[in-house]
Structures are given as C-alpha cells and as structure tokens.
C-alpha cells in the first residue's frame, strides 16, 4: 500500500471508529449528573457509594447537626442564665469530676465509632469482597472487567487490557455541542461498562504529565491518577441502574482542568458485548480518537 493510501485508510478507520464509539448509545437515560440547587449526593448506584451515602446521610450528617445544636443550646443557656445581670455573684466551682469524665468519654466514643466505620469503608473500596454475591443476594453476571484510565493534559485515555482495546476521550467544545448535551461534561468517546459486573479500575497518569483524578460521584469512585503509579479500585453498578453517568477530573491539574470530563455508559451485558465487537472491529488494533502526540504538541498549554 502506498503511503497516501495508508494514511487514507487510517483516517477513515479513525472517523468510522469515532462515530461508532461516540454514538453507540446516543439515547440513554442520564442518571449521574448534578442538578441545579441540588443538596446532597448524586444517586448512589454501586455497593461502594451506597455504603458511603448511608454513612453520610444516616450517621455523619445527623450527628453533626445534633452536636452543633447541642453546643448552640448550651451557649444560649450560659448567655442568659449566667450573664452579669442575671448572676451577679459567680460561683467559685473549678472541678466537677462527673462532668469531666463525661465530656472526655462521650466524644471519644463518637470518634471511635466514626473511625471504625471509616476504616472499614476504606478497605471495602480497596478490593471486591470474596462473598460479594452472597452478601448482596445478587450473583454477578459475567466475568470481571478491567478498565484502565490514564490522565493526560487534558483528556483521558482508556484501555480494556483484556480486550486489547484503547481509545482517547476528549471533551466536546461548546461550539460543537448537540442539543441536550451538557456543557463541560460531554466527551467524544464514552466509557462503556456492563451493569452488575465487578469493574477493576486502574488509574494512572502519563509519565510526563501531572496528577489528575478519575471521579464518578454516583459510583463512589475518586482516585488520583499519579504519574508512575497505578492506583486500583473496584465498583459494580447495581442492576436497574443502567444509564449515563458524568464525572470530572478532581485534582487541580492546570489551565484546562475543567476540560477533561468523564462520561460512562452503563449497559446490559449483551449491549456491552455488542459494543465491544463493533468498537474492536472499528479500531482494528489502533487506538481510537486523536492520538497523544497530536494533542501534546498543541498549543493548549
Ligand atoms: Cu486533570
């Protein structure tokens, strides 16, 4: 093949594949997205995030509110009952053993409870529990999927190492947005993962790059992408939560920090297999989308 023909073949493959990867799941309910005036978390759709949400909503938030109100009430009582007018002759009391024991022991117990639950959660996020199927009552469908995300200034590269598939995922600029596509969250190539399957997520950054962080709030995943290190997490999107989820780079990484969003499409096992087949065929062993070199030599910095 002549050089020109080769370039033409590569270009058409890239165009085709970009279309295949970018538009495969155009119609899809958006579940993981911030809403105007939202309070609290985005919908929790993984084992990890449901535990995080419980910890925050059922324990930490009520506890903080109770402590704040309790301290406020004590202060108001002191202001009224013991001001100079209401209580002209102050008491000379300096010690009260009972009260000193209480205000030492009660906070210690509270901190211990928070600490134990926090540490358990940290370990739970680290690796999928062996008894996941038994403990959740749901048998995971299919094998685990390994997904590797690499941070670059300013876009993400994805790799499905077991499938020998890789592609870059670049933000769609405002001028190119189609109706309904959110600003600063839409990318050309979406990550696609199957529902009810353990995803082993590996996150790193290009060795010549800076620290980024891969985040999807609804998944309870926020992992630093550190050059030269491979950080791992796991998550499983629970059945019934198929849809589109948005996230953003969450480590201040430079001038285009806001321009490297993450879009994940969660689909059924069959749809995932079909997507894999078409995308692999389109990529034909070459990475999809714009290449690292093309972007890094740009004037973006
Ligand atoms: Cu970044």
Boltz pocket constraint, residues with backbone or C-beta under 6 A from the ligand:
constraints:
  - pocket:
      binder: B
      contacts: [[A, 151], [A, 152], [A, 211], [A, 212], [A, 213], [A, 249], [A, 250], [A, 251], [A, 252], [A, 253], [A, 256], [A, 257], [A, 260]]
      max_distance: 6.0
